[in-house]
Amino acid sequence: MPSEMNPGTQTTTGADAVDQAIATGIDFDGSAIPPAKLELYRQVMALEAGRQRSGVSNTMRSRIVRIGAKHIPQEELNQMLINANFAPLKDKEIAFYYGGK
C-alpha cells in the first residue's frame, strides 16, 4: 500500500508519521517546528513516559475508542467493543467523541 508523501521525503500517513516529523523537527509542509513547541512536547512526553500504567487491556481499549471514534460510527464501534469482550462505550466517551456529530 503506497504511502502519501509530502514534497520532501516524509511520509504523511501511518501511525509513526507524526512521531517521525517531531523527531526531525520538520512539519509535513516542510516548515520547521518552532523550538518552544518541540520543547514543551518533549517535556510532557517525558512526564507521560514515567506514568504508571493501569494495564495493557485498558490501554488497548482507550486507544481503540480514541482512534476508532474518528473512523467508525458510534453504534458500530460500541458493538465491536462488546464483540471483543471490552466494556461498551461509556456515556462520557459518547458525549466527548460523538456529541457534536
C-alpha positions in Angstrom: 0.0 0.0 0.0 1.7 3.2 -1.1 2.2 6.0 1.5 1.2 9.6 0.8 4.3 11.8 0.6 4.9 15.5 1.0 7.1 17.5 -1.3 10.1 16.3 0.7 10.6 12.7 1.8 8.4 12.5 4.9 5.6 10.0 5.0 2.3 11.7 6.0 0.3 8.6 6.6 0.5 5.9 9.2 0.8 5.8 13.0 4.5 6.9 13.0 4.3 9.8 10.6 3.8 12.5 13.3 6.5 11.0 15.6 8.9 11.0 12.7 8.1 14.6 11.9 8.6 15.6 15.5 11.9 13.7 15.7 13.2 15.7 12.7 11.6 18.9 13.8 10.1 19.4 10.3 6.3 19.7 9.8 4.7 17.9 6.8 4.6 21.2 4.8 8.4 21.4 5.1 8.5 24.2 7.7 10.5 23.9 10.9 8.5 23.2 14.0 9.3 26.0 16.5 11.8 25.0 19.2 9.4 26.1 22.0 6.7 23.7 20.7 9.2 20.9 20.4 10.5 21.5 24.0 7.0 21.6 25.5 6.1 18.4 23.7 9.2 16.7 24.9 8.6 17.8 28.5 5.0 16.5 28.5 6.0 13.2 26.8 8.8 12.7 29.4 6.1 13.0 32.1 3.9 10.5 30.3 6.8 8.1 29.9 7.2 8.0 33.7 3.5 7.4 34.5 2.5 4.1 36.0 0.2 2.1 33.6 -3.1 0.5 34.6 -2.8 -2.4 32.2 -2.5 -3.3 28.6 -6.2 -4.2 28.1 -7.3 -0.8 29.5 -4.8 1.0 27.2 -5.9 -1.0 24.2 -9.5 -0.1 24.8 -8.7 3.6 25.3 -6.7 3.7 22.0 -9.5 1.8 20.2 -12.1 4.3 21.4 -10.0 7.4 20.8 -8.9 6.4 17.3 -12.0 4.4 16.3 -14.3 7.2 17.1 -12.7 9.2 14.3 -13.4 6.5 11.7 -16.3 4.3 13.0 -19.9 5.2 13.7 -20.9 5.1 17.4 -23.2 2.1 17.3 -20.7 0.1 15.2 -17.8 0.9 17.4 -19.9 0.0 20.5 -20.8 -3.4 19.1 -17.2 -4.0 18.0 -16.1 -3.4 21.6 -18.7 -5.7 23.0 -17.9 -8.4 20.5 -14.2 -8.2 21.5 -15.2 -8.5 25.2 -14.3 -4.9 26.0 -16.7 -2.7 28.0 -19.1 -0.8 25.8 -18.8 2.9 25.2 -19.3 5.0 28.4 -21.7 7.9 28.4 -18.8 10.3 28.8 -17.0 8.8 25.8 -20.1 9.1 23.7 -20.6 12.7 24.7 -16.9 13.6 24.1 -16.3 11.7 20.8 -19.8 11.7 19.3 -21.6 14.6 21.0 -21.1 17.0 18.1 -21.9 14.6 15.3 
